[in-house]
Amino acid sequence: MGVSSAIMIGNVTLPNRFMRSATWEGMAAADGSVTPRLLDYMRPLANGGLGSLITSHMYVQKAGQAGPWQVGIYDDALLPGLRDLCSVMKSGGTPVFAQLAHAGANANAGLSGLTPLAPTARENVRGELSKTMDDADIEQLTNDFAAAARRAKDAGFDGVQLHAAHGYLLSQFLSPFYNMRTDRYSGSVQNRVRLTVEIYRAVRAAVGEKFVVAMKINAEDFIEGGFSSGMMLETVSILEQEGVDAIEMSGGGVAFAKYRSSRQFDPKCPEEETYYRDTARHFKEKIKMPLMLVGGIRSIETAEALVAEGTADVIAISRPLIREPQLVKRWLSGDKGRAKCISCDGCRQPAAQGEGLRCVLEQA
């Protein structure tokens, strides 16, 4: 078993163990619709040797928009563009998954014109005050996740990934830092995972048993009083019992956390790579469902070791593919040189300015 071997995720076969992890390209239209520029961006990735690709985080409600030029999946009117996106992403013969997200308290009210929703009302980093979700909000959110999953299936995707990491809404419900409710969604891990379970069940009912439903979750929040690795293990044990097809492990957050989901850290040797290796090992000791591991992996030697030792089933990569969309093809063809990405995070700046995600070093 190695990185070039196939693996089953639910009913879908991935031809190898490399996956493009979700990121924000900043290339959608103002209403979240897919643009020709986004399609052009995806073509090299689709033919880059990856075993699977995940879309960027696509918002399931207008109130859940995280940032500008983010892809939306909140309305049937967006389906034609989503079908085009799926077709391009599948052009290399690779299974593709749609990531469904809601930014919660960290949503951008200035873009949506709507009050952000949260497990417990609080100000976000822009000083916008969110609303504590009531039962009607929770019911609507659950329905909107299910509707978004149906759209993903209608568009031709092989599955969906529910974003419950990085301080987005489902992550906020899981985290005692964000979730200070006093109802059935608060307190114990079993209560804090309740909304995620309810949404998973609604999504599963909407798409059927053969459609992949995976999740992305934090190893930990890196926030004092936040979601810990112990809570994560208890949470994923519940999700495994529910029938979730796979977990992608990440960590950190978009606000308040010691670490963002991406770090400005350039490992100089394989031993310095992989942010969540130890936590992943604990995961694999307790959990049987496939683990997709992201964070700091920059060499094929590290990827091979993680799979060979059973620490991870799938190797997820994000920033290195911004600089080298053909990285995996290079590695699997025999050129095992380290990824050129130095984790400087400079790729975010062009996207924030409306130019779209790109490596500023590669194109300088």
Beta strands, then each sheet from edge to edge (+ up, - down):
strand 1: 7-9
strand 2: 12-14
strand 3: 18-20
strand 4: 52-59
strand 5: 96-101
strand 6: 117-118
strand 7: 131-132
strand 8: 159-164
strand 9: 212-218
strand 10: 247-250
strand 11: 291-293
strand 12: 314-317
sheet 1: 1+ 2-
sheet 2: 3+ 4+ 5+ 8+ 9+ 10+ 11+ 12+ 3+
sheet 3: 6+ 7+
end
